[in-house]
């Protein structure tokens, strides 16, 4: 793959699924608990669709690059983004000055 998700994203997703699984199996407020088989099915279902979605994303990125709609899928660093924003502000200010004249 192009790059793996960050550890914080994986940890937060796993934590959210674990807490929701615990609540739905042990003590859902005002509802009937589900059995462990159903909870396991939901885990497999969610993880499977996450993998399918990631494969589709990578395929679409490659297709878009192959067609020529996108030249690069690199990550922009914070320094590059700061320079880009500064240039954008300068262009906007220059445009406003031209409109005023």
Secondary structure as UniProt FT lines:
FT   HELIX           7..26
FT   TURN            29..30
FT   HELIX           36..67
FT   HELIX           78..100
//
